[in-house]
């Protein structure tokens, strides 16, 4: 059996105020082509289907189009809810969907699998929707569910109970932050308290494969526990992470192979660092005029209207930051040292200017004006 593992579509999300709907539609169309070309039997979407608990109408349209297109390839589709989704809104139409499209959002159904047959027998898919401990503990009285780790452990106990009742190969689907994951790849807008949201890898013992969502970059927590990441780049921090999905193959005995399938990137993300003039150079513009651009300019002084100037050359400049090249800690330390050694008022003013201008003191004209002002003050004090 061939399974395509994807997650974190975040339909409806914006990128620095720009809609991502058209780009996501393009990527999901490419994903559908891959499902057909690789004769995929089951497509998994492991949570965060929408970016908001209250998605706008076009987001529902895009989801419906994507699910129908995937189903028309002959594949079964299994979708679970993530922390960005409203389980009620995502799941309300589950019974109305055509046969072969399963939306799993009910915590009480975790131990009941969606079963798909192949030549080697049944494969049981157990969907775990995103579980907020404070909300779901009412369903399981007697269980201590104060953390994500405890809640997912209880859910996986239900999965293992379902595995015992339904003999065959098994796949679990969950949306959480698992131990061993590099959080720098894009853990998005998660409310965290200490390490309470961290789920140990051992919690997922049992199934032949565990398809996880919640991290926006691909991650291999273990050979059989993986994150596929998001199909689009949703932040500049993700710009160097590949976009795609895992093609998982099960044979008669369990997990046989896992292969990464790249997805197209509709518009590349790039961070350009240097002085503003360097960033605006013809060479940079020629290479990146069509990209999403984050400009980090290192001029000692803040420049006038940098975003306007950048967008004249880079129509898709989404972000601009001023980061003077000298290290801020060094600047602060050297300022204190210079101030300590300053004896005269001109020396104190020069130390201040060098501090706020990243090491650049007064210009020749400014130095003249400062001397004039100080001389005027001395003459005024002499007349008192």
C-alpha positions in Angstrom: 0.0 0.0 0.0 1.2 3.5 -0.9 0.4 6.4 1.5 1.2 10.1 0.9 1.8 11.9 4.2 1.1 15.7 4.1 0.0 18.2 6.7 -0.3 21.9 7.7 -2.0 23.2 4.6 -3.1 26.4 6.5 -5.7 27.3 4.0 -6.5 31.0 4.3 -3.1 32.1 5.7 -1.5 35.3 4.6 2.2 36.0 4.0 3.0 39.5 5.3 -0.4 40.7 4.3 -0.4 38.8 0.9 -2.9 36.0 0.1 -1.4 32.6 -0.4 -4.6 31.0 -1.8 -3.5 30.9 -5.5 0.0 29.6 -4.6 -1.5 26.9 -2.4 -4.0 25.9 -5.0 -1.0 25.5 -7.5 0.9 23.4 -5.0 -2.0 21.2 -4.1 -2.7 20.6 -7.8 0.9 19.4 -8.2 0.5 17.2 -5.2 -2.6 15.6 -6.8 -0.6 14.9 -9.9 2.0 13.1 -7.7 -0.7 11.0 -6.1 -1.8 9.9 -9.6 1.7 9.3 -10.9 2.8 7.2 -7.9 -0.5 5.3 -7.7 -1.1 6.4 -4.1 -3.8 4.5 -2.2 -4.3 6.8 0.8 -3.5 10.5 1.3 -3.1 11.7 4.9 -3.5 15.3 5.9 -2.2 15.5 9.5 -4.0 18.6 10.9 -4.0 22.4 10.4 -6.1 22.1 7.3 -7.2 25.7 7.8 -5.2 28.6 9.3 -8.1 29.8 11.3 -10.9 28.4 13.4 -13.3 30.6 11.4 -12.1 30.3 7.8 -13.6 32.5 5.0 -15.7 31.0 2.3 -12.9 30.8 -0.3 -10.9 28.6 2.1 -13.8 26.0 2.1 -13.9 26.2 -1.6 -10.2 25.4 -2.0 -10.4 22.6 0.5 -13.4 21.1 -1.3 -11.7 21.3 -4.7 -8.5 19.7 -3.3 -10.3 16.8 -1.6 -12.4 16.1 -4.7 -9.4 16.2 -7.0 -7.4 13.8 -4.7 -10.4 11.4 -4.5 -10.8 11.4 -8.3 -7.3 9.9 -8.6 -8.7 6.8 -6.9 -7.0 7.5 -3.6 -8.7 7.5 -0.2 -8.3 10.7 1.8 -8.0 10.9 5.6 -7.9 14.3 7.3 -7.5 15.2 10.9 -7.9 18.5 12.7 -5.0 20.6 14.1 -4.7 23.3 16.7 -5.5 26.0 14.1 -8.7 24.2 13.0 -12.1 24.2 14.6 -12.8 20.5 15.0 -16.5 21.2 14.9 -16.4 23.3 11.7 -14.0 21.0 10.0 -15.9 17.9 11.0 -19.5 19.0 10.7 -19.8 17.8 7.1 -17.9 14.6 7.6 -21.1 12.5 7.1 -22.0 14.4 4.0 -18.7 13.8 2.2 -18.5 11.2 -0.5 -17.3 7.7 0.3 -13.5 7.6 0.4 -13.0 11.0 2.1 -12.7 10.8 5.9 -12.5 13.8 8.2 -11.6 12.6 11.7 -12.2 15.2 14.4 -14.0 13.3 17.2 -11.8 12.4 20.3 -14.2 9.6 21.2 -13.6 7.8 17.9 -9.8 7.7 18.3 -9.8 3.9 18.8 -12.0 3.2 15.8 -9.9 3.0 12.6 -10.6 3.7 9.0 -9.7 0.4 7.4 -8.4 0.2 3.8 -7.7 -3.2 2.1 -4.9 -4.0 -0.2 -3.5 -7.3 -1.6 -1.8 -8.1 1.8 -4.9 -7.5 3.9 -6.2 -4.6 6.0 -4.4 -1.4 7.0 -6.0 0.4 9.9 -5.7 4.2 10.1 -6.2 5.8 13.5 -6.8 9.5 13.5 -6.0 11.6 16.5 -7.4 15.2 16.2 -5.5 17.9 18.1 -6.2 17.4 21.8 -6.3 20.4 24.1 -6.0 18.8 27.6 -8.3 21.3 29.3 -11.0 20.6 26.8 -10.9 16.9 26.2 -10.3 15.6 29.8 -14.0 15.7 30.3 -14.3 12.7 27.9 -12.1 10.4 29.9 -12.8 10.7 33.6 -10.2 9.2 35.9 -7.3 9.9 33.5 -4.9 12.6 34.5 -4.7 14.8 31.4 -2.9 18.0 32.3 -0.2 18.1 29.6 0.0 17.2 25.9 2.3 14.3 26.8 -0.3 12.8 29.1 -3.1 13.5 26.7 -1.3 12.0 23.6 -0.2 9.0 25.8 -3.9 8.3 26.6 -4.9 8.7 23.0 -2.2 6.3 21.9 -3.4 3.8 24.5 -6.8 4.0 22.8 -5.0 3.5 19.4 -3.2 0.4 20.7 -6.5 -0.9 22.1 -8.0 -0.5 18.7 -5.0 -2.3 17.1 -5.6 -5.2 19.4 -9.2 -5.4 18.3 -8.3 -5.0 14.6 -5.6 -7.3 13.5 -3.4 -6.0 10.6 -1.0 -3.2 9.8 -1.6 0.2 11.4 -1.0 3.9 10.8 -1.5 6.6 13.4 -2.1 10.3 12.6 -1.5 13.1 15.2 -0.8 16.8 15.5 1.7 17.7 18.2 5.2 18.7 19.1 7.2 15.5 19.6 10.5 15.0 21.3 13.5 15.1 19.1 12.1 17.7 16.7 14.1 20.8 15.8 11.7 23.6 16.7 13.6 26.1 14.5 11.9 24.6 11.4 8.6 26.4 12.1 6.5 25.6 15.2 3.8 28.1 14.4 2.0 30.3 17.0 1.8 27.5 19.6 1.0 28.6 23.1 3.6 26.8 25.2 4.1 26.7 29.0 7.5 25.3 29.8 7.9 21.9 28.2 4.3 20.8 28.8 3.5 20.4 25.0 6.5 18.1 24.4 5.4 14.5 23.6 8.1 11.8 24.1 8.8 9.6 21.1 8.0 6.5 23.1 4.4 7.6 23.2 4.1 6.5 19.6 5.3 3.0 20.0 3.1 0.4 18.2 1.9 1.5 14.8 3.9 0.7 11.6 4.0 4.4 10.7 3.1 7.6 12.5 2.2 10.6 10.4 2.6 13.8 12.4 1.7 17.5 11.7 2.4 20.7 13.6 6.0 21.4 12.4 6.4 23.3 9.1 9.6 21.6 8.0 10.1 17.9 7.2 11.5 16.0 10.2 12.4 12.4 10.8 11.9 11.8 14.5 12.5 8.1 13.9 12.4 5.8 10.9 8.6 5.3 11.3 7.7 8.7 13.0 7.9 11.7 10.7 6.7 15.2 10.0 6.0 16.2 6.4 5.9 19.9 7.0 3.8 22.5 5.2 3.4 22.5 1.4 4.2 26.3 1.2 6.8 28.5 2.9 4.8 30.5 5.4 7.7 32.5 6.9 11.2 33.6 6.0 12.5 31.3 8.7 11.4 28.4 6.5 13.0 29.6 3.3 15.7 27.0 3.1 13.5 24.1 4.1 12.3 21.8 1.2 8.5 21.6 0.6 6.9 18.2 -0.2 5.5 15.1 1.4 6.5 11.6 2.4 5.6 8.7 0.1 5.2 5.7 2.5 5.0 2.1 1.3 3.8 -0.7 3.5 4.3 -4.3 2.6 2.8 -7.5 4.1 5.0 -7.1 7.3 4.8 -3.4 7.9 6.9 -0.4 6.9 8.8 -1.1 3.7 10.1 2.3 2.5 9.8 6.0 2.8 10.6 8.4 0.0 10.5 12.2 -0.1 8.6 13.9 -3.0 9.4 17.5 -3.6 6.7 20.0 -4.3 7.2 23.1 -6.5 7.8 26.5 -4.8 5.6 29.1 -6.6 7.7 32.0 -5.4 11.1 31.6 -3.7 11.9 33.3 -0.4 15.2 35.0 0.0 16.9 37.1 2.7 19.3 39.7 1.3 21.8 41.2 3.8 24.2 44.1 3.2 24.0 47.9 3.0 20.9 49.2 1.3 22.9 50.1 -1.8 24.3 46.6 -2.0 20.9 45.1 -1.7 19.6 47.4 -4.4 22.5 46.5 -6.7 21.7 45.4 -10.3 23.2 42.0 -9.7 20.8 41.3 -6.8 17.8 42.7 -8.6 18.5 40.6 -11.6 18.7 37.5 -9.5 15.8 38.1 -7.1 13.3 40.6 -8.6 10.7 37.9 -8.8 11.2 36.5 -5.2 9.7 37.2 -1.9 12.4 39.4 -0.3 13.4 40.0 3.3 15.9 42.9 3.2 18.3 43.2 6.2 20.3 46.4 5.6 23.4 47.0 7.7 24.0 50.7 7.2 25.2 52.4 10.3 22.2 54.9 10.1 18.6 54.1 9.4 17.8 55.0 5.8 14.9 57.1 4.5 11.9 55.2 3.2 13.7 51.9 2.8 10.6 49.9 2.0 9.5 52.3 -0.8 13.0 52.2 -2.3 13.1 48.4 -2.1 9.7 47.8 -3.7 10.7 49.9 -6.6 13.3 47.2 -7.5 11.7 44.2 -5.7 7.9 44.2 -6.2 7.6 41.4 -3.7 9.6 42.8 -0.9 7.7 41.7 2.2 9.9 42.7 5.0 12.7 45.1 5.8 14.9 45.2 8.9 17.7 47.5 10.0 20.5 45.7 11.6 23.8 47.7 11.8 26.7 45.4 11.2 28.5 46.0 14.6 27.4 43.7 17.3 24.9 45.4 19.7 26.7 44.0 22.8 30.0 45.3 21.6 28.4 48.7 20.9 26.9 48.9 24.4 30.1 47.8 26.1 32.3 50.3 24.0 29.8 53.1 24.8 30.1 52.6 28.5 33.9 52.5 28.1 34.0 55.6 26.0 31.7 57.5 28.4 33.9 56.5 31.3 36.9 58.0 29.6 35.1 61.2 28.5 36.2 64.2 30.4 34.9 67.2 28.4 31.4 67.9 27.1 32.5 67.4 23.5 33.9 64.0 24.3 30.7 63.0 26.1 28.6 64.1 23.1 30.9 62.3 20.7 30.7 59.1 22.7 26.9 59.3 22.6 26.8 59.9 18.9 29.1 57.0 18.3 26.8 54.8 20.4 23.5 55.7 18.6 25.2 55.6 15.2 26.9 52.3 15.5 30.4 53.7 15.9 30.1 56.8 13.7 30.6 60.0 15.5 29.8 63.6 14.5 30.5 64.8 11.0 32.8 67.8 10.5 29.8 70.2 10.2 28.1 68.7 13.2 31.3 69.0 15.2 31.4 72.8 14.3 27.8 73.2 15.4 28.4 71.4 18.7 31.4 73.6 19.4 29.4 76.7 18.7 26.5 75.6 21.0 28.9 74.8 23.8 30.8 78.1 23.3 27.5 80.0 23.5 26.6 78.1 26.7 30.0 78.9 28.3 29.6 82.6 27.4 26.1 82.7 28.8 27.3 81.1 32.1 30.1 83.6 32.3 27.6 86.5 32.2 25.6 85.2 35.2 
